[in-house]
Amino acid sequence: MTLSPKEITDLIKKKLPDAIIDLDDLKGDNNHYHAKIISSKFKGLSKLKQHKLVYSALGSHMGNTLHALMLETSDIKKKD
């Protein structure tokens, strides 16, 4: 069993309601993702703590129904 992008987004949004999430399925298998997440909840946190916050939102799915998640996190939207 795998997680769809919507399921991953919904799980993260429960913990980080203001999150802006850009999720890319790297292999097209619903099991290897790259996520860019922006949330005010990350303000003042180290990258490690930001990532732990995302992983805690995904709970037991990490390493089970979700094999790999590469993360980029920020508390502000960067200008393009």
HELIX and SHEET records of a PDB file:
HELIX    1   1 PRO A    5  LYS A   15  1                                  11    
HELIX    2   2 SER A   40  PHE A   42  5                                   3    
HELIX    3   3 LYS A   47  LEU A   58  1                                  12    
HELIX    4   4 GLY A   59  HIS A   61  5                                   3    
SHEET    1   A 3 ILE A  20  ASP A  25  0                                        
SHEET    2   A 3 HIS A  32  ILE A  38 -1                                        
SHEET    3   A 3 ALA A  68  SER A  74  1                                        
END                                                                             
